[in-house]
Amino acid sequence: MDPAEVRNEEIPQASHLALDIGGSLIKLVYFSRNDNSHTDDKEQRTLNEGLGVSSDGSCPILKGRLHFAKFETSKINDCLEFIRCYRLHLGGFQHHETPSNKIIIKATGGGAYKFANLFEEELGISLDKEDEMDCLVTGANFLLKEVQQEAFTYLDGHKEFVQIDHNDLYPYLLVKIGSGVSMIKVDGDGKFERVSGTNLGGGTFWGLGRLLTKCKSFDELLELSHQGNNRVVDMLVGDIYGGMDYSKIGLSATTIASSFGKAISDNKELEDYRSEDISRSLLRMISNNIGQVAYLNALRFGLKRIFFGGFFIRGHAYTMDTIAVAVHFWSKGEAKAMFLRHEGFLGALGTFMSYGKQSYEGLSVDQATQQFPMSLSHAGDKIYCPLSQDLNDSIECSVYATQHHS
Amino acid sequence: MAGLPVEPLLEIDGKNEEKVEDNNDIYINDNNKQSISKGALPVREESDQVGEREMALPPGSSIHRSGSRPQLDLSKAAIQGNPEERDPTILLPNQSDDISHLALDIGGSLIKLVYFSRHEDQSTDDTRKKTVKERLGISNGNRRSYPILGGRLHFVKFETSKINECLDFISSKQLHCSGIECHHWTSDSTANRNTVIKATGGGAFKFADLFKQRLGVSLDKEDEMDCLVAGANFLLKAIRHEAFTHMEGQKEFVQIDHNDLFPYLLVNIGSGVSMIKVDGDGKFQRVSGTNVGGGTYWGLGRLLTKCKSFDELLELSQKGDNSTIDMLVGDIYGGMDYSKIGLSASTIASSFGKAISDNKELKDYRPEDISLSLLRMISYNIGQISYLNALRFGLKRIFFGGFFIRGHAYTMDTISFAVQFWSKGDAQAMFLRHEGFLGALGAFMSYEKHGLDDLRVHQLVERFPMGAPYTGGKIHGPPLGDLNEKISWMEKFVLKGTEITAPVPMAPPGTTGLGGFEVPSSKGGTLRSDASALNVGVLHLVPSLDVFPLLADPKMYEPNTVDLSDHNELEYWFMVLSEQLPDLVDKAVASEGGTDDAKRRGDAFARAFSAHLARLMEEPAAYGKLGLANLLELREECLREFHFVDAYRSIKQRENEASLAVLPDLLVELDRMSEEARLLTLIEGVLAANIFDWGSRACVDLYHKGTIIEIYTMSRNKMQRPWRVDDFDLFKERMLGSGGKKPPPHKRALLFVDNSGADIVLGMLPLARELLRRGTEVVLVANSLPAINDVTAMELPDIVAEAAKHCDILRRAAEAGGLIVDAMVNTLDSCKENSASVPLMVVENGCGSPCIDLRQVSSELAAAAKDADLIILEGMGRSLHTNFNARFKCDALKLAMVKNQRLAEKLIKGKIYDCVCRYEAAQVEWL
């Protein structure tokens, strides 16, 4: 996109949409310029020029916000409606070489393949598929390097932000918990390897939870777990050893020996169990397992940091707590689980960054965050509104648009 | 994280020596203060070793008897061997089989018992053995080197919920009376209060009071991990076909080098999962585990399906399709692989991930699919975490055990797949046949001086009697040992209907591991054939077995020539054995007088053996690696199980008599020949006489057409060189030399004989005679127990004695070998006079099969082999079915007539009645 064009055109309210279409959720990241962006832009430009920065004049700075939104993949029509309503799809870029003059939107996730035709038909846009892992890593690297107060630890209900030294970020293990779980060893920008994963992920929690309880949504299920007591369902070490610890091998009486292990011995049927307890037990089972597998992989590659992201976590305290406890338990306190505030949007963010390959050099973030304007989530009556406040963060940032094309 | 402190190893040393004062064997504290040393257990190996001196019971000793006490029968108790010796063994020849050792693993769902019983079959006191022992320098003192008792290890299971049945079982078999302390009965009449039984598992705590109350025994709690590891180490070291891999439905046994066993990762999948790094005996560390285990499978499965038992759930999984519930990579990528990171479209991205997006409710999913999805989720996860731990500690081998697996093919496949997938093929999952009994075995091992540690692989024979492992509760196998009940059990089994094809070992639900999971009530009267059932036999501990010392390469030795893992072969031999069955049953019934009882037993035998065959057809590796030799031995064992001691007894007798009648003429004829002509005639004679084989269908048909002698003559006349495999000239050169140089005779020849009748009398004996004449000592090696019409070591002395009546050479040699010493007992002079002859001896080979596995032969054969420089293996069973490819440190001659068309084609590209004369000169060891 010619920066000159951008300036001369009427800038849409929101632009530069990127999508991450996963198995259960669609994540959107889009950029909107601040209302006063024109003036800001000019001032900035003047300033920059005065300082001799971008003296060639080809580095416009677009100030604005990155917005984040998500939809259930099963309700993809809501998502399409949202995009249409906000004309987000017009914020893509028109590839000069595309003969049909089609708008191209960057997208990642399996759904970028699966739903390509649907986007074409409904919105007339073509999805440009970006590799999922590339995007995840790019997104995570961006967040960890550019956004202050992005990573935090969570133990016993205490959230503590971790200051990451940018020069000492790599290598780290990125654990992305979506429907399934991917574990990626990240060695630098664009340098990574998917080293492991597990099929016990968010999809398992929600899938099993849906079958076992009457919950209608993932969040409802998660909510229930707060009030649950997994001891009703799980077989604990104490249950086996008559209330005693098996201290010889370091297992306390309250350690879960077998998730759902109590569901066998009782004469109870499914109806006799409280949904809360089931949800709690499920959550612990899956979080624990992810924490363990992640730790073992970190150990294997000598990685100091494990970052957990992905929509399974969605800022849920107990989930984070369980994962943190699992990592703590298996590493005997040597390793700490860390979480990302924008955990669910790594892929979408990375996809967004991939525009930079063509038209932008990159993003930089001036200022941390602001609350997502609530009005945005009202875009249609059916539109899904993110629940967790944390996830509503938009990031105020400047986009340096640099033309790199020859 | 890389520098995590490593938790100190949990070093588990042997139990405190002082803790238990005495060993666990029968112990008589007599007046002479003779006691049994702690190091060596007394062995009641053979009753012929009873010394002459009867031991009078000390007047003060009274036998404590009470209803629940062992009823030790001290009549005829005697000190074995030299009473001057320190710690002589005390024999209680009239004590029944019931004195044994018991150990328990009481899990949340199953109680596993391992108990030991002595061998009941004691060979009779025969002079042959005694003299052979003297001859071969096997002193009676030698038995002291056997660290363990000969006997059997039995594996039994009960559902924990039916613990009373378990208590009844223990009580009825008086198993609790064998605990360690009860041997103090002579000195302490209150000892029964102190009887201690080793136990492990959560229930050892929970049910301690119940055991005390019901049986008056205390449970001595052994640490669960200790037991698991001890059990696994024992199995991996002592049982040849214990560990196997399982990929894509294919089971393959893995030969583990005992010196290269450690370290390994032991993954015990019970309710939960424990992962233990094992560095040696008693040296291990629980390094990891997961709470997603068997309990999770059954717990979630029970909530999601209406299954009433673990097994039902497991069975459902076999008909399931997990793609209806799991989100696969293909579902996310629109049917495409995510090949960039190596994920195929069918890889599970998210277990149960599809249950989200659909509008379906629980009831809309098939329980089969749910079960499979659960199974894959859990197995896959366990495989992955295990691999990561193995990797972490650099462990090459991962063994999976515990009752979650229970031989279920799909579970094993899934775990194997996970290990292979994550290790990119570098690591392999292995499984254990006795997976469910690790803990109980380990508890058994924790008895002091059980001697099992010293047991070596060749001293263990696994047998598969009906109903082993005995399973308590409603479904149970035939009571061990009680023939009548066993027969009626077989009969009931048949009544259960046609769906039962294989009543052989069925595994009830349950688990070991962290407590084990509570299992479903039994399936009531439903007996099912379950391909996935665990097959564990009875372990016979035979301390007198040895590896045949003349094997060129014992490690590489494989007895079986025909590998039945080839399904066509299996089918063929299955058919052969099935066809022979009716005739065999007739013979067996007739051998027992054709009584109603014999007929009943015959029917039961036929059913039992058919069931074994059916079971093996379904899963050839069910009982370990299966070769033809194993199958043939199974048949003999099965006959013995139903008390058919010797089905061919009368036939053998008849044929021996007929052959002995013509022997003198044959010898006269032979003596007229030149040495060279005689040698050829002798070999021809052996080959021709080998036609008498009741194991061969073709030969059985021949019998209907003529008399023994007619057939023999016909067979002789058909002998025309060259034979199909003909190394006779090589053999002749070794025997007679060439170019006027006469080689020295062999020092000692071992003749592995085959059939009774013409085969031994007209074939092998004349050959033996020739060797004797040339100054070679001859050891006739024959079966310890009957198999078809094979001659046994017990029968040989009589045959030799009869033959010796007509032949001086045989007579003098037999006398020199002590075979017919009885006849000469009052003429000492004649013994001296004849001592110039080289001896003819008879040793038993340690088997009761038509084939021979030279890794497990009797110690007397092993001793006899030490000075031998020629081996002659005769007959199909010993030189073709087995050992055809075996190589020896000494000269070896393999002689057989092939009486099976298929084998002839396969082995020697020939046809039925072709002959094999294969001669292989000694393999020089340093080559």
Interface residues (C-beta under 8 A of the other chain):
Chain A: G22 G23 S24 T73 S74 G109 G110 G111 Y113 K114 D131 E132 M133 G178 S179 G180 R194 S196 T198 N199 L200 G201 G202 G203 T204 W206 G207 L208 R210 L211 L212 F218 V233 D234 M235 V237 D239 I240 Y241 G242 M244 Y246 K248 I249 G250 T255 I256 A257 S258 S259 F260 G261 K262 A263 I264 S265 E269 L270 Y273 I278 M285 N288 N289 Q292 V293 Y295 L296 N297 A298 L299 R300 G302 L303 K304 W330 S331 K332 E334 A335
Chain B: M1 A2 L4 P5 E7 L10 G108 G202 F205 K206 D223 M225 G270 S271 G272 S274 R286 S288 T290 N291 V292 G293 G294 G295 T296 W298 G299 L300 R302 L303 L304 F310 I325 D326 M327 V329 D331 I332 Y333 G334 M336 Y338 K340 I341 T347 I348 A349 S350 S351 F352 G353 K354 A355 I356 S357 E361 L362 Y365 I370 M377 Y380 N381 Q384 I385 L388 N389 L391 R392 W422 L514 G515 F517 E518 V519 P520
